[in-house]
Amino acid sequence: MVEYYKAGVPFYAIVDYYPELEQRQVHVLGYRATPDGYVRVDLNDQERLWLDSVRLWLASAGELAVCFDDLGVRVPNVQELNRGARLARQQAADALSGKQQAEQATLLAQQQAADALSGKQQAEQAALLAQQQAADALSGKQQAEQAALLARQQADNLAARLAELEAAMRQLGGESRG
């Protein structure tokens, strides 16, 4: 820790565990530089350590170290972010498939309407049916487009958050190596 102090590191955190325990239990320690050296920083009442440089709370959760944002919302770990991104991609693919089905239904309805023109009564009935099918298909298409847009936005948001977390982890790595 003398090297940290000489290098001017103002604050550092340690995520450690007790090797003597049968089940691994992570604990978090924080130290702040003072003119007399480093002093230990107390955790808050929720057993969390505030990391001001990255605006996150660091805490232990059994075998894991976890982070919370400044509102107290747990930040997903990399595996959770990857799982969420995969789910969002699958939802986007499903929505696109729904859009294609809606387009096929619209084409089918249009064909049925054209075939029904042979007789006046058949034409009137087929036109009503085709209009209803077209309206249903258009509604489905719009819903599919909205779902695809939402899924893309979720994937973009997850990717952006993942990039932020990776940058924060790199910064934390840089601070701890300081």
N, C-alpha and C positions, 0 to 999 in steps of 0.2 A: 504494500500500500504506500510505502515511501516513494516509489516511482510515480505513482498517481499524483501524490502531493507535489513532488518536484516538477512534474509535467503540467501542473496547474489544473488538474481535473477537479471541477467544483462539486461534483456529485457522482456517485456510482451506486449501482444496485447489484445484489448478489441473489441468484436463485439457487438454492442448495437443498439438500435432503439429508436426513439422518441415516447414515448407513447401518447403524446398529439396530434399527427397527426392522421387524419382519416384513411389514408392508411399507413400501416407499412413501414417504410423506414430505412433500415439497414445502419449504418455507422461504420467505422473502426477507431480505435485509437491505437497508439503505444507509448510505453514509454521506455526510455533507462536510465539505472542507471548512475549517475555521482557522484563525491565526495560529492556534495551538495544535493543529492537526485535524484528523477526521473525527466527527462525533456521529454516533448512530442516530438515525432518524426514526421516530416512533411511527408505527402504522396507525391508520385511523381506526375508528371504532368498528369498522367492517373488516379489519385486518388487511387493509390495502395500502400500498405505497404510491404516492403521487409522483409521476415522472413528468415534470413540467416541460422539459425540452420536446417531448413528443405528445404532450397533453393526454396522457393515458394513466389509468390506475393499474398497478401490477399487484397481483394477488396469487395465493396458492389455492388450488382446488384438488385436494387429494394428491394424486401423482403428477399433476400438471401445474404449470404456471399459466395463468390466464390474464387477459387485459380487459379493462372496462373503459369506455369513453368517459368524457367529462360529465355526461348525464347519467352515468352508472349502468349503461347498457353494455352487456358482455360483447366483446369483439370476437367474431368467429375466428377459429384457427385456420390454418392453411387447408387442412383436410375438409373442413366444413365449407370453406369458400369454394374449393374445387367441386365438392358435391353439389353445392348450390348452382355453380356455373353449368355443370353437366345437366342438372334438372332444368335450368332455364333454356339451354340449347335443345333439350328434348321437347319442352313445351313449345318452343318456336317451330320445331319440325312438325309437331302434331298440329299446330295452328295452320301451318302452310298446307298440310295434307287436307285439313278441313276446308281451307279456301279452294283447293283444287277440286274437291268433291262438290262444293257449292257451285263452282263454275260448270262442272259437268252436268249437274242437275239443271242449271239454267239453260244450257244447250239442249238438253233433252226436252225440257218444257217448251222451248222454242220450236223444236222439231215436231212435237206433238201438236202444237197450235197450227203449224203449217199443214200438217196432214189432215186436220179436222175441217179445213176450208171446203171440202167437197159437198157438204150439205149444210143448209142454213141452220137447222136445229143442232146438228153435230158441231158445227162451227161455233155457235154461241156457247154451247156447253164446254167444248174444248178450250175456247178462249178464256172462259172464266177459270177453268182448272189451271190452264197455263199461267194466267196472271197470278193466281194464288201460289203456284209452285215457284214462279219467278220471284215473287215477293218474299216467300220463305227462303229461297236460295240466296237472295240478295241480303236478307237479314243474317243468314248464316255466314255469308261471305264477309259482311261487315264485322260480325263477331270474331271470325277467324283472323281478320286483319288487325283488329284491336288486340286480340290475344297475342298475335305474333309481335306486334309493336311493344306490348307490355313485357313479353319474354325477352325481346332484344334489349329493352331498357334495363331489366333486371340483370341480364348478363353483363351489360356495360357497367352498371353500378357495382356489381360484384368484382368485375375486373379492376375498376378504379380503386375500390377499397383494398383489394389484394395488393395493388401497386403501392398504395399508401402504407399498408402494413409492412410490406417488404422494405420500403424505404425506412420506415421507423425501426425495423429490426436491424437493417444495416447501420443506421445511426446509433442504435443501442450497442451494436457490436463494436462500432468505432469508439464509442464512449468507454466501453469496458476494456478495450485494448489500450486506450489512451496512453 
